């Protein structure tokens, strides 16, 4: 099923699906007449190809292979949705460090000195706004009247497609709200190429919430949709994330609302994968705890996305351990290493047998005094291009491993945090049980289970790092805990200092790219930039 939907994506994005483009998004223009033609939509596969194309924008960057980009004037890898998400949410924190600082934008991101001209910041903002444009165009072209005149034989399927598209649009707006605090707002009701008005966090929060609540009743039940496509649990996960972080976004506590969504997800039939690392293997699309992931296939959808980057980047410069991860022996020669503060989350004998501890130290020093010295700092072997049975993925550079955006383990930890933050509809017994289920999975027994007195907010923050590292959650978590900006928690190279220094509170959101402001006069810059 995974290969089937990915083939549809490939078909859709290699020239058949040509969406019209909005000028303020800096998109390489295609001929809108091709996509807008009645002849195209009369094809029986037109709408499913369109749906696949919108999903495909999460994984692919262009129509001509991994080196192409439909975001004008930017490197393809720098505009890949999941990779930009990983960089802005994980590379900017204590979780990882990138060796090759001559890669455009990397040095500024990982040293927390980015500006509004940073290409990775631009890539994320533009890719998310492009996703919104794709969603809007699909909705414009799939109204009941148009479907009836063009493709009536498939009319029964289109409402479900439209609901999924609305969730994908909400996901893009959610990421813009979280990382940028604002967005250029457009829906299918506005004409193409009209500059979107600026929506702030409150406006975005209200819109995303209303959209998701509106479509939830019609979405497929959890785990019943085609592999790679979203369902009700994915929509609930966006809502839960918004409610968990509502104090940051809109200054209001919504922990009860978060628990309501989490309980509905838990009731949806998910279960923890018996093997933690199966969630990060080449066949992780089969994991029973995966709620939604950005798909990857080494043959059909080759791209320099987050899992290709992490797996090749995890190969040590000294270890040359690529074969054990299902890629070339040398990988990318030590591209990614760990900062001391993350490594220390696994300090102590209690983590000696924790399968989440895939840190490789060898003869390496723990401290990275010189960022470009690839022999300094420990490395990690969490993600792999081998299947859970040990077989290699289909390609030894471009991996088959999907990038997990949402999985059940996160749901359990969010529930426990909501309980600790005062949610009246969460119980102490459930909170403790959910955390200990993760500890038992990690250790193969209950010897490292915690007690009620050990279940604290500080524990949850560290446990989230141990369970969810390199899954693009860390920046959001640190901000929610008040430890991303300021100096209450510093990590190596934070603020461009070897031992870390305080950074300004304005860096809790990223700047609006200068080119986006130049193209859309409705957008204003975030304070501090």
C-alpha positions as CSV (number, residue, x, y, z in Angstrom):
1,X,0.0,0.0,0.0
2,X,2.9,2.4,0.8
3,X,4.4,1.9,-2.7
4,X,1.0,2.3,-4.3
5,X,0.3,5.8,-2.9
6,X,3.9,6.9,-3.5
7,X,3.6,5.9,-7.1
8,X,0.5,8.1,-7.3
9,X,2.6,10.9,-5.8
10,X,5.4,10.4,-8.3
11,X,2.9,10.4,-11.1
12,X,1.2,13.5,-9.9
13,X,4.4,15.5,-9.4
14,X,6.3,14.6,-12.5
15,X,4.3,16.8,-14.9
16,X,0.8,15.6,-14.9
17,X,-0.4,17.8,-12.0
18,X,0.4,21.4,-12.7
19,X,-1.2,23.6,-10.1
20,X,-1.5,27.3,-10.7
21,X,0.8,29.3,-8.4
22,X,0.6,32.3,-6.3
23,X,3.2,35.0,-7.2
24,X,4.0,35.9,-3.6
25,X,5.1,32.4,-2.8
26,X,8.1,32.5,-5.1
27,X,7.0,29.3,-6.9
28,X,8.4,28.3,-10.3
29,X,5.4,28.9,-12.5
30,X,3.7,26.2,-14.5
31,X,1.0,26.6,-17.0
32,X,-2.2,26.8,-15.1
33,X,-4.3,26.1,-18.2
34,X,-3.0,22.5,-18.1
35,X,-4.3,21.9,-14.6
36,X,-7.4,24.0,-15.0
37,X,-8.6,22.2,-18.1
38,X,-11.8,20.3,-18.2
39,X,-10.0,17.7,-20.3
40,X,-7.6,17.0,-17.5
41,X,-10.3,16.5,-14.8
42,X,-12.3,14.3,-17.1
43,X,-9.6,11.7,-16.6
44,X,-10.8,9.0,-14.1
45,X,-7.5,9.3,-12.1
46,X,-7.4,13.1,-12.0
47,X,-8.6,13.8,-8.5
48,X,-6.7,11.0,-6.8
49,X,-3.5,12.2,-8.6
50,X,-4.3,15.7,-7.3
51,X,-4.7,14.4,-3.8
52,X,-1.4,12.5,-4.1
53,X,0.3,15.6,-5.3
54,X,-0.7,17.6,-2.2
55,X,0.5,14.8,0.0
56,X,3.7,14.6,-2.1
57,X,4.6,18.2,-1.3
58,X,5.4,17.1,2.2
59,X,8.1,14.8,0.8
60,X,9.2,16.1,-2.6
61,X,10.7,19.4,-3.7
62,X,10.1,19.5,-7.5
63,X,9.1,17.6,-10.6
64,X,12.6,16.6,-11.9
65,X,14.1,14.5,-9.1
66,X,15.8,15.2,-5.8
67,X,17.8,18.1,-7.1
68,X,14.8,20.1,-8.4
69,X,12.7,22.6,-6.5
70,X,9.5,24.4,-7.2
71,X,10.4,27.1,-4.7
72,X,12.3,29.6,-6.8
73,X,15.9,30.5,-6.1
74,X,16.6,28.0,-3.3
75,X,18.4,24.7,-3.0
76,X,16.1,21.7,-3.2
77,X,17.1,20.2,0.1
78,X,16.8,23.6,1.8
79,X,13.1,23.7,0.8
80,X,12.1,20.1,1.7
81,X,9.2,20.3,4.1
82,X,10.3,17.6,6.6
83,X,14.0,18.6,6.5
84,X,13.2,22.3,7.2
85,X,11.0,21.2,10.0
86,X,13.7,19.0,11.5
87,X,16.3,21.8,11.2
88,X,14.1,24.5,12.8
89,X,12.7,22.3,15.5
90,X,15.7,20.1,16.4
91,X,18.9,21.5,14.9
92,X,18.3,24.8,16.7
93,X,18.2,23.0,20.0
94,X,20.4,20.7,22.2
95,X,19.6,17.6,20.1
96,X,22.1,17.7,17.3
97,X,24.9,19.6,15.5
98,X,25.7,19.7,11.8
99,X,29.3,19.4,10.8
100,X,29.3,21.2,7.4
101,X,28.6,24.8,8.3
102,X,29.2,25.9,4.8
103,X,25.8,24.4,3.9
104,X,23.5,27.4,3.3
105,X,21.8,28.6,6.5
106,X,23.0,25.8,8.8
107,X,25.5,27.7,10.9
108,X,23.0,30.4,11.8
109,X,20.3,27.9,12.7
110,X,22.4,25.7,15.0
111,X,24.1,28.7,16.7
112,X,20.8,30.5,17.2
113,X,21.9,33.6,15.2
114,X,19.6,33.4,12.2
115,X,18.3,36.4,10.4
116,X,15.4,37.1,8.1
117,X,17.6,36.2,5.1
118,X,18.3,32.6,6.3
119,X,17.5,30.2,3.4
120,X,16.3,27.4,5.7
121,X,13.8,29.8,7.4
122,X,12.8,30.9,3.9
123,X,12.4,27.3,2.8
124,X,10.1,26.4,5.6
125,X,7.9,29.5,5.3
126,X,7.7,29.2,1.5
127,X,7.1,25.4,1.5
128,X,4.3,25.7,4.0
129,X,2.7,28.5,2.1
130,X,3.0,26.5,-1.1
131,X,1.3,23.6,0.6
132,X,-1.6,26.0,1.5
133,X,-1.7,27.2,-2.2
134,X,-1.9,23.6,-3.4
135,X,-4.7,22.8,-1.0
136,X,-6.6,25.8,-1.9
137,X,-6.4,25.0,-5.6
138,X,-7.5,21.5,-5.1
139,X,-10.5,22.7,-3.2
140,X,-11.3,25.3,-6.0
141,X,-11.2,22.6,-8.6
142,X,-13.2,19.9,-6.7
143,X,-16.5,21.7,-5.9
144,X,-19.6,19.5,-6.4
145,X,-20.6,21.4,-9.5
146,X,-17.2,21.1,-11.2
147,X,-16.9,17.4,-10.3
148,X,-20.4,16.7,-11.7
149,X,-19.6,18.3,-15.0
150,X,-16.1,16.8,-15.3
151,X,-15.8,13.6,-13.5
152,X,-19.2,12.4,-12.2
153,X,-18.2,8.8,-12.0
154,X,-15.9,9.6,-9.1
155,X,-18.2,12.1,-7.4
156,X,-18.7,9.9,-4.3
157,X,-15.0,9.9,-3.5
158,X,-14.3,13.6,-3.7
159,X,-15.8,14.8,-0.4
160,X,-13.4,12.6,1.5
161,X,-10.5,13.9,-0.5
162,X,-11.6,17.5,0.2
163,X,-11.7,16.8,4.0
164,X,-8.2,15.4,3.9
165,X,-7.0,18.4,2.0
166,X,-8.5,20.7,4.6
167,X,-6.5,18.8,7.3
168,X,-3.3,19.1,5.3
169,X,-3.9,22.8,4.9
170,X,-4.5,23.1,8.7
171,X,-1.2,21.2,9.3
172,X,0.7,23.8,7.2
173,X,-1.0,26.7,9.0
174,X,-0.2,25.0,12.3
175,X,3.5,24.8,11.5
176,X,3.5,28.5,10.4
177,X,1.7,29.5,13.6
178,X,4.1,27.5,15.8
179,X,7.4,28.6,14.1
180,X,6.6,32.1,12.7
181,X,3.6,33.3,14.8
182,X,1.8,34.5,11.7
183,X,1.1,33.6,8.0
184,X,-0.3,35.0,4.8
185,X,-3.8,33.8,5.0
186,X,-5.8,32.5,2.0
187,X,-8.4,29.9,1.4
188,X,-10.1,28.6,-1.7
189,X,-12.5,31.5,-1.5
190,X,-9.9,34.0,-2.6
191,X,-8.8,34.2,-6.3
192,X,-5.4,32.8,-7.3
193,X,-2.5,35.2,-7.1
194,X,-4.1,37.5,-4.5
195,X,-1.7,38.4,-1.7
196,X,-3.0,36.9,1.5
197,X,-3.8,39.1,4.5
198,X,-1.7,38.6,7.6
199,X,-3.1,36.4,10.3
200,X,-1.6,36.4,13.8
201,X,-1.4,33.5,16.2
202,X,-4.9,34.1,17.7
203,X,-6.5,34.2,14.2
204,X,-4.6,31.2,13.0
205,X,-5.4,29.2,16.2
206,X,-9.1,30.0,15.8
207,X,-9.2,29.1,12.1
208,X,-7.2,25.8,12.4
209,X,-9.3,24.7,15.4
210,X,-12.6,25.5,13.6
211,X,-11.5,23.7,10.4
212,X,-10.4,20.6,12.2
213,X,-13.5,20.4,14.3
214,X,-15.6,20.9,11.3
215,X,-14.1,18.0,9.3
216,X,-13.5,15.6,12.1
217,X,-16.9,13.8,12.0
218,X,-16.4,13.0,8.3
219,X,-12.8,11.8,8.4
220,X,-12.0,8.1,8.3
221,X,-11.7,6.3,11.6
222,X,-8.1,5.8,12.9
223,X,-6.1,3.2,11.1
224,X,-8.8,2.7,8.4
225,X,-7.5,4.9,5.6
226,X,-5.0,3.9,2.8
227,X,-1.4,3.8,4.1
228,X,0.2,7.2,3.9
229,X,-3.1,9.1,4.1
230,X,-4.5,10.8,7.2
231,X,-7.4,10.0,9.3
232,X,-9.3,11.4,12.3
233,X,-6.5,10.7,14.7
234,X,-4.1,12.8,12.7
235,X,-6.5,15.8,12.9
236,X,-7.0,15.2,16.6
237,X,-3.2,15.2,17.0
238,X,-2.9,18.7,15.5
239,X,-5.6,19.9,17.9
240,X,-3.9,18.2,20.9
241,X,-0.6,19.9,20.0
242,X,-2.4,23.3,19.7
243,X,-4.1,22.8,23.0
244,X,-0.9,21.7,24.8
245,X,0.9,24.8,23.6
246,X,-2.1,27.2,23.8
247,X,-0.5,29.3,26.6
248,X,2.4,30.0,24.3
249,X,0.2,30.7,21.3
250,X,-2.8,32.6,22.7
251,X,-2.1,33.0,26.4
252,X,-4.8,30.5,27.5
253,X,-4.7,27.1,29.2
254,X,-6.4,24.4,27.2
255,X,-5.1,21.3,28.9
256,X,-8.6,19.8,29.4
257,X,-9.3,20.2,25.7
258,X,-5.9,18.5,25.0
259,X,-6.8,15.5,27.1
260,X,-10.1,15.1,25.4
261,X,-8.3,14.8,22.0
262,X,-5.7,12.5,23.5
263,X,-8.2,10.1,24.9
264,X,-10.0,9.9,21.6
265,X,-6.7,9.0,19.9
266,X,-5.9,6.4,22.5
267,X,-9.3,4.8,21.9
268,X,-8.5,4.6,18.2
269,X,-6.8,1.3,18.2
270,X,-3.1,2.3,18.3
271,X,-0.6,0.3,20.3
272,X,3.1,0.7,21.1
273,X,5.4,-1.1,18.7
274,X,7.0,-3.9,20.8
275,X,10.4,-2.7,19.5
276,X,11.0,1.0,19.9
277,X,13.5,1.1,17.0
278,X,10.9,-0.4,14.6
279,X,9.4,3.1,14.5
280,X,12.5,4.3,12.8
281,X,13.3,1.4,10.4
282,X,12.8,1.2,6.7
283,X,9.4,-0.5,7.1
284,X,8.2,1.8,9.9
285,X,5.0,2.5,8.0
286,X,3.8,-0.8,9.5
287,X,4.3,0.4,13.1
288,X,1.0,0.1,15.1
289,X,1.8,3.4,16.9
290,X,2.4,5.6,13.8
291,X,-0.4,8.2,13.6
292,X,1.0,10.2,10.6
293,X,4.4,10.3,8.9
294,X,6.0,12.0,5.9
295,X,6.5,9.1,3.5
296,X,9.9,8.1,2.0
297,X,10.8,5.6,-0.7
298,X,14.3,5.2,-2.0
299,X,13.2,4.4,-5.5
300,X,9.9,6.2,-6.1
301,X,10.3,9.4,-4.1
302,X,14.0,10.1,-4.0
303,X,14.6,13.3,-2.0
304,X,17.0,14.9,0.5
305,X,14.4,14.8,3.3
306,X,14.9,14.3,7.0
307,X,15.3,10.6,7.2
308,X,17.8,10.5,4.3
309,X,19.7,13.3,6.0
310,X,19.6,11.7,9.5
311,X,20.6,8.2,8.4
312,X,23.4,9.2,6.1
313,X,24.4,11.9,8.6
314,X,24.5,9.4,11.5
315,X,27.4,7.5,10.0
316,X,30.5,8.5,12.0
317,X,33.6,9.9,10.5
318,X,35.6,7.4,12.7
319,X,33.2,4.5,12.8
320,X,32.2,4.3,9.1
321,X,29.1,2.4,10.3
322,X,26.9,3.0,7.4
323,X,26.3,-0.6,6.5
324,X,24.7,-1.2,9.9
325,X,22.3,1.6,9.1
326,X,21.5,0.3,5.6
327,X,23.4,3.0,3.7
328,X,26.9,3.3,2.2
329,X,29.7,2.5,4.7
330,X,31.0,6.1,4.9
331,X,27.6,7.7,4.8
332,X,28.0,11.5,4.8
333,X,31.3,11.3,6.8
334,X,30.1,12.4,10.2
335,X,27.6,15.1,9.3
336,X,25.6,15.0,12.5
337,X,26.8,14.7,16.1
338,X,25.3,15.1,19.5
339,X,25.6,18.0,21.9
340,X,26.7,17.2,25.4
341,X,23.5,18.2,27.1
342,X,21.4,15.7,25.1
343,X,23.9,12.9,25.8
344,X,23.6,13.6,29.5
345,X,19.8,12.9,29.4
346,X,20.9,9.2,29.3
347,X,23.4,9.5,32.1
348,X,23.2,6.8,34.8
349,X,23.0,3.0,35.0
350,X,19.2,3.1,34.6
351,X,19.7,3.8,30.9
352,X,22.4,1.2,30.2
353,X,19.8,-1.2,28.8
354,X,17.4,1.4,27.5
355,X,16.9,0.7,23.8
356,X,16.3,4.4,23.1
357,X,19.9,5.0,24.0
358,X,21.5,4.4,20.6
359,X,24.4,6.8,21.4
360,X,27.8,5.7,20.2
361,X,30.7,7.2,22.1
362,X,33.7,5.0,21.2
363,X,36.9,7.0,21.7
364,X,35.2,10.3,21.0
365,X,35.3,13.3,23.3
366,X,31.8,14.3,24.5
367,X,32.5,18.0,24.0
368,X,32.5,19.6,20.6
369,X,35.0,22.5,20.8
370,X,35.4,22.8,17.1
371,X,32.1,22.4,15.1
372,X,33.9,21.3,11.9
373,X,35.9,18.6,13.6
374,X,33.8,15.6,12.8
375,X,35.7,13.4,15.2
376,X,34.4,15.3,18.2
377,X,31.1,14.6,19.9
378,X,29.1,11.4,20.1
379,X,26.9,10.0,17.3
380,X,23.5,8.4,17.2
381,X,22.0,5.3,15.5
382,X,18.3,5.9,16.1
383,X,17.1,5.9,12.4
384,X,18.0,3.1,10.0
385,X,17.4,2.2,6.4
386,X,17.1,-1.5,7.4
387,X,13.8,-3.1,7.9
388,X,12.7,-4.6,11.2
389,X,13.8,-8.0,9.9
390,X,17.3,-6.7,9.0
391,X,17.0,-6.3,5.2
392,X,18.4,-3.2,3.5
393,X,16.1,-0.6,2.1
394,X,15.6,-0.3,-1.7
395,X,18.4,2.3,-2.1
396,X,21.6,2.8,-0.1
397,X,21.5,6.6,-0.3
398,X,17.8,7.6,-0.5
399,X,16.1,5.8,2.3
400,X,12.8,4.0,2.7
401,X,12.3,5.2,6.2
402,X,9.2,7.5,6.8
403,X,9.6,10.5,9.1
404,X,7.2,10.2,12.0
405,X,5.3,13.4,12.7
406,X,2.9,12.0,15.2
407,X,3.0,8.7,17.1
408,X,1.3,7.1,20.1
409,X,4.3,7.5,22.5
410,X,3.9,11.3,22.2
411,X,0.2,11.0,23.0
412,X,1.1,9.2,26.3
413,X,3.7,11.8,27.3
414,X,1.3,14.7,26.4
415,X,-1.3,13.1,28.6
416,X,1.0,12.9,31.6
417,X,2.1,16.5,31.1
418,X,-1.5,17.7,30.9
419,X,-2.2,15.9,34.2
420,X,0.8,17.6,35.8
421,X,-0.3,21.0,34.5
422,X,-3.7,20.6,36.1
423,X,-6.0,19.1,33.6
424,X,-9.1,18.0,35.6
425,X,-10.1,15.3,33.2
426,X,-6.7,13.5,33.4
427,X,-6.0,11.0,36.2
428,X,-2.8,10.3,38.1
429,X,-3.1,6.6,37.5
430,X,-3.4,6.9,33.8
431,X,-0.6,9.5,33.6
432,X,1.8,7.2,35.5
433,X,0.7,4.1,33.6
434,X,1.3,5.7,30.2
435,X,4.8,6.8,31.2
436,X,5.7,3.4,32.6
437,X,4.5,1.7,29.4
438,X,7.1,3.6,27.5
439,X,9.8,2.7,30.2
440,X,8.8,-0.9,30.1
441,X,9.0,-1.0,26.3
442,X,12.4,0.7,26.4
443,X,13.9,-1.7,29.0
444,X,12.1,-4.9,28.3
445,X,10.9,-5.1,31.9
446,X,9.5,-2.9,34.7
447,X,12.8,-2.4,36.6
448,X,13.1,1.2,35.5
449,X,9.5,2.2,36.1
450,X,9.0,5.4,38.0
451,X,6.8,6.1,41.0
452,X,4.1,8.8,41.4
453,X,6.5,11.1,43.3
454,X,9.0,10.9,40.4
455,X,6.4,12.0,37.8
456,X,7.2,15.7,37.6
457,X,7.2,18.3,34.8
458,X,11.0,18.3,34.7
459,X,11.0,14.5,34.3
460,X,8.5,14.7,31.5
461,X,10.7,17.2,29.6
462,X,13.7,14.9,29.9
463,X,11.7,11.9,29.0
464,X,10.3,13.6,25.9
465,X,13.9,14.1,24.9
466,X,14.7,10.5,25.4
467,X,11.7,9.2,23.7
468,X,11.1,11.7,20.9
469,X,14.6,13.1,20.0
470,X,15.1,13.9,16.3
471,X,11.4,13.9,15.6
472,X,11.0,17.7,15.4
473,X,9.5,18.4,18.8
474,X,12.3,19.7,20.9
475,X,12.2,23.5,20.1
476,X,8.4,23.5,20.8
477,X,8.9,21.6,24.1
478,X,11.7,23.9,25.3
479,X,9.6,27.0,24.5
480,X,6.6,25.6,26.4
481,X,8.9,25.0,29.4
482,X,10.5,28.5,29.1
483,X,13.9,27.1,28.4
484,X,14.6,27.8,24.8
485,X,15.3,31.5,25.0
486,X,17.0,33.2,27.9
487,X,19.7,31.6,29.9
488,X,18.0,29.2,32.3
489,X,19.0,26.3,30.2
490,X,22.0,26.5,27.9
491,X,23.6,24.0,25.6
492,X,26.7,23.7,23.5
493,X,26.9,26.5,20.9
494,X,23.6,28.0,21.9
495,X,23.9,31.7,21.1
496,X,27.2,31.0,19.2
497,X,29.2,30.3,22.3
498,X,30.9,26.9,22.9
499,X,29.3,26.4,26.3
500,X,26.1,28.2,25.4
501,X,24.7,31.6,26.4
502,X,21.3,33.2,26.7
503,X,19.5,34.2,23.6
504,X,16.8,36.9,23.2
505,X,13.2,36.2,23.8
506,X,12.3,37.3,20.3
507,X,13.9,34.1,19.0
508,X,10.9,32.1,20.2
509,X,9.6,32.7,16.7
510,X,11.5,32.8,13.5
511,X,11.6,35.9,11.2
512,X,9.4,36.3,8.2
513,X,11.7,35.9,5.2
514,X,12.6,39.2,3.6
515,X,11.6,38.0,0.2
516,X,8.2,37.0,1.4
517,X,7.6,40.5,2.8
518,X,8.9,42.0,-0.4
519,X,6.4,39.9,-2.4
520,X,3.5,40.4,0.0
521,X,3.1,43.9,1.5
522,X,0.5,42.6,3.9
523,X,3.2,40.7,5.9
524,X,5.1,42.5,8.7
525,X,8.3,41.4,10.3
526,X,8.4,39.8,13.8
527,X,9.9,42.0,16.5
528,X,13.6,41.8,17.0
529,X,14.5,41.1,13.4
